[in-house]
Amino acid sequence: MESFSSKDMAMKAQKKILSQMASKSVVQMFIDDTSSEILDELYRVSKQYTGNKTESQKVIKDLIKIAVKIGVLFRHNRFTPEELSLAQNFKKKLHQGAMTAISFYEVDFTFECSVISEILTDCRDILLRLVEKHLTPKSQMRITHVFNHYSEHELLTELYKHNGPYKPHLTNICNGLNKLLEEGKL
């Protein structure tokens, strides 16, 4: 006998619809202003680094789609206790990454590329384990795409270059991260 659940169907439709609508106006419905500003700065960093507007938009769109889909899964209580433990590990690792990024920004000449890159790689791996039973391989590739892009050593080195061209973007990103940490959102 075929199993059918209207609740499952509704969740799938919601994930699909929301992933199709990953535009700035929709993001503002789901993501606060500070997070939106950080995403804008990440886009600018990517665009300036790659010189490719389309690729930069794709990275941010992938990030938004993943965030929305994971939010839908949480709202529908789809994660097992073990997966919720992974989610807590992800949150701790993301918090550690934010604190590390800010520290490297605030204290000149302390930046170590491998430290941030490793934290982002760990975040990617934890997130992939969290969603492996819930999201399609295409969505999992989006996670890999986003984290691989921002953990790239050359990009991070350019971003943290003392008085480099990315300094204003890094300042805005770190100010936003500080605000999210102070508000207990990260």
C-alpha positions as CSV (number, residue, x, y, z in Angstrom):
1,M,0.0,0.0,0.0
2,E,1.3,3.4,-1.0
3,S,1.8,5.8,1.9
4,F,0.6,9.3,1.4
5,S,0.7,12.2,3.8
6,S,-0.8,15.6,3.0
7,K,1.5,17.1,5.7
8,D,4.6,15.7,4.0
9,M,3.3,16.9,0.6
10,A,2.6,20.4,2.1
11,M,6.2,20.5,3.5
12,K,7.7,19.5,0.1
13,A,5.6,22.1,-1.7
14,Q,6.6,24.7,0.8
15,K,10.3,23.9,0.4
16,K,10.0,24.0,-3.4
17,I,8.0,27.2,-3.5
18,L,10.3,29.0,-1.0
19,S,13.5,27.8,-2.9
20,Q,12.0,29.2,-6.1
21,M,11.4,32.6,-4.5
22,A,14.9,33.2,-3.0
23,S,14.9,36.9,-3.9
24,K,15.8,39.9,-1.7
25,S,12.2,40.7,-0.9
26,V,11.4,37.2,0.2
27,V,14.7,37.0,2.2
28,Q,13.5,40.0,4.2
29,M,10.4,38.0,5.2
30,F,12.6,35.2,6.7
31,I,15.9,36.9,7.5
32,D,16.4,39.9,9.8
33,D,17.9,43.2,8.5
34,T,21.3,42.5,10.1
35,S,21.6,39.1,8.4
36,S,20.4,40.6,5.1
37,E,23.2,43.2,5.3
38,I,25.8,40.5,6.0
39,L,24.5,38.5,3.0
40,D,24.8,41.7,0.9
41,E,28.4,42.2,2.0
42,L,29.2,38.5,1.3
43,Y,27.8,39.0,-2.2
44,R,29.9,42.1,-2.8
45,V,33.0,40.3,-1.6
46,S,32.3,37.4,-3.9
47,K,31.5,39.6,-6.9
48,Q,34.7,41.7,-6.3
49,Y,36.8,38.6,-5.8
50,T,35.5,36.5,-8.8
51,G,34.6,39.4,-11.1
52,N,31.5,37.3,-11.9
53,K,28.1,38.8,-11.0
54,T,26.2,35.6,-12.0
55,E,28.3,33.3,-9.9
56,S,28.2,35.6,-6.9
57,Q,24.4,35.8,-7.1
58,K,24.3,32.0,-7.4
59,V,26.3,31.5,-4.2
60,I,24.1,33.8,-2.2
61,K,20.9,32.4,-3.7
62,D,22.2,28.9,-2.8
63,L,22.8,30.0,0.8
64,I,19.4,31.5,1.1
65,K,17.7,28.4,-0.4
66,I,19.5,26.2,2.1
67,A,18.6,28.5,5.1
68,V,15.0,28.6,4.1
69,K,14.7,24.8,3.5
70,I,16.4,24.0,6.9
71,G,14.0,26.5,8.5
72,V,11.1,24.7,7.0
73,L,12.4,21.4,8.3
74,F,12.8,22.8,11.8
75,R,9.3,24.3,11.8
76,H,7.8,21.0,10.8
77,N,9.9,19.1,13.5
78,R,11.5,16.8,10.9
79,F,14.8,16.3,12.8
80,T,15.4,13.3,15.0
81,P,17.1,13.9,18.5
82,E,20.4,12.8,16.9
83,E,20.0,15.4,14.1
84,L,19.0,18.1,16.6
85,S,22.3,17.3,18.4
86,L,24.1,17.9,15.0
87,A,22.2,21.1,14.6
88,Q,23.4,22.3,18.0
89,N,27.0,21.3,17.0
90,F,26.5,23.3,13.8
91,K,25.3,26.3,15.8
92,K,28.3,26.1,18.2
93,K,30.7,25.8,15.3
94,L,29.1,28.8,13.5
95,H,29.3,30.8,16.7
96,Q,33.0,29.9,17.0
97,G,33.5,30.9,13.3
98,A,31.9,34.3,13.9
99,M,34.0,34.9,17.0
100,T,37.1,33.9,15.2
101,A,36.3,36.1,12.2
102,I,35.8,39.1,14.4
103,S,38.9,38.4,16.4
104,F,41.1,38.2,13.3
105,Y,39.5,41.5,12.1
106,E,39.9,43.4,15.4
107,V,43.5,42.3,16.1
108,D,45.8,43.2,13.2
109,F,48.2,40.6,11.8
110,T,46.6,37.6,13.7
111,F,44.7,36.2,10.7
112,E,45.3,32.5,10.0
113,C,43.6,31.4,6.8
114,S,43.7,27.7,7.7
115,V,41.8,28.4,11.0
116,I,38.7,30.0,9.4
117,S,38.8,27.7,6.4
118,E,38.8,24.6,8.7
119,I,35.9,26.0,10.7
120,L,33.9,26.6,7.5
121,T,34.7,23.1,6.3
122,D,33.6,21.6,9.6
123,C,30.3,23.6,9.4
124,R,29.8,22.3,5.9
125,D,30.4,18.7,7.0
126,I,28.1,19.0,10.0
127,L,25.3,20.6,7.9
128,L,25.6,17.9,5.3
129,R,25.2,15.2,7.9
130,L,22.2,17.1,9.3
131,V,20.3,17.2,6.1
132,E,21.4,14.0,4.3
133,K,18.1,12.3,4.9
134,H,15.9,15.4,4.3
135,L,17.3,17.3,1.3
136,T,18.0,16.2,-2.3
137,P,21.5,15.8,-3.6
138,K,21.0,19.1,-5.5
139,S,20.4,20.9,-2.2
140,Q,23.4,19.1,-0.7
141,M,25.5,20.4,-3.6
142,R,24.3,23.9,-2.8
143,I,25.7,23.5,0.7
144,T,29.0,22.3,-0.6
145,H,29.1,25.1,-3.2
146,V,28.5,27.9,-0.6
147,F,31.0,26.6,2.0
148,N,33.7,25.7,-0.5
149,H,33.4,29.2,-2.0
150,Y,33.8,31.1,1.2
151,S,36.4,28.8,2.7
152,E,38.7,29.2,-0.4
153,H,42.1,30.2,0.9
154,E,42.8,32.9,-1.7
155,L,39.4,34.6,-1.1
156,L,40.0,34.6,2.7
157,T,43.5,35.9,2.3
158,E,42.3,38.8,0.2
159,L,39.4,39.5,2.6
160,Y,41.8,39.8,5.6
161,K,44.6,41.7,3.8
162,H,45.6,44.6,6.0
163,N,44.2,47.8,4.4
164,G,43.2,45.8,1.3
165,P,40.3,46.6,-1.0
166,Y,38.0,44.3,0.9
167,K,38.5,46.0,4.3
168,P,35.2,48.0,4.1
169,H,33.2,44.8,3.4
170,L,35.0,42.9,6.2
171,T,34.2,45.8,8.6
172,N,30.5,45.6,7.7
173,I,30.5,41.8,8.0
174,C,32.1,41.8,11.4
175,N,29.9,44.7,12.7
176,G,26.9,42.6,11.6
177,L,28.3,39.5,13.2
178,N,28.9,41.4,16.4
179,K,25.3,42.7,16.4
180,L,24.0,39.1,15.9
181,L,26.1,37.8,18.7
182,E,25.1,40.6,21.1
183,E,21.4,39.9,20.3
184,G,21.9,36.2,20.9
185,K,21.0,35.3,17.3
186,L,24.2,33.6,16.5
